[in-house]
Amino acid sequence: CSIQRRHQKLIEEAPSPIMTDELREKMGASAIKAAQAVNYNSAGTVEFMYSNGEYYFLEMNTRIQVEHPITEVITGIDLVKEQIKIAAGEELSIKQEDIGVTGHAIECRINAEDPLHDFVPTPGKIVGYRSPGGIGVRMDSGVYTGYTIPSIYDSMISKLITWGSDRDEAIARMKRALSEFIIVGIPTTIPFHKALMKNDNFKEANLHTGFIEENKQDLIMEIEKVVEEDKEHEKIMQGAFLPPKKVAAIATSVNEYMNRIREDQNQK
């Protein structure tokens, strides 16, 4: 979670590139101790800072974390489901010894922000939207063509997650997914993430909380190139975006068709 702007994360990955089995065991024990100290009993995140071989307590978030999808895809556990079960007074369906880590996951937060102007928020109407998919790709989102990003809430539009057998494969899949992700009408952080995936320091996992500032010039140069390339792609794709009324009409027709099928099945 090191790459941040305004002390808020832009990208997360799991496991951490610096993580070892020994460090995970120590951090896990510290996290459990912190939760037990306040009798905490729900989904939550204990965060640590790591520097020069040592880790330090940062904070505890008493909620499901924003980046829960990357934990889910490397463990195969539905954290939201488990959180709801706890709230309903039920027991967890898993034990600590049941949890394993498989592969590597990366999450890019797609925000309505302009990365070329210090990530200033860019609320407005989405006039074209196409999300990526495929093997090892997960999308958590709720926006669509015609949706208006409000100015009074957080600027995050979507969370794009990729999984790979290792970090290199997760990065490769993220590059491909970002190349397929199109949002027209407002500036977003998609160009930033495209530039980041090409950055040598990122690829070599030389990460810290001052990463953006330290790599600012290289990132800006790459983002500018990406933005120009994306403009050409948007022109090509413009005709492929359906207007909101047409999308709604198609959705209504599909629902009517499915309802007729259900009625026929019930009559039989």
Beta strands, then each sheet from edge to edge (+ up, - down):
strand 1: 4-5
strand 2: 8-9
strand 3: 11-14
strand 4: 45-51
strand 5: 54-61
strand 6: 104-111
strand 7: 113-114
strand 8: 120-121
strand 9: 124-125
strand 10: 128-130
strand 11: 137-141
strand 12: 148-149
strand 13: 156-164
strand 14: 182-184
sheet 1: 1+ 2-
sheet 2: 3+ 6- 13+ 11-
sheet 3: 4+ 5-
sheet 4: 7+ 8-
sheet 5: 9+ 12-
sheet 6: 10+ 14-
end
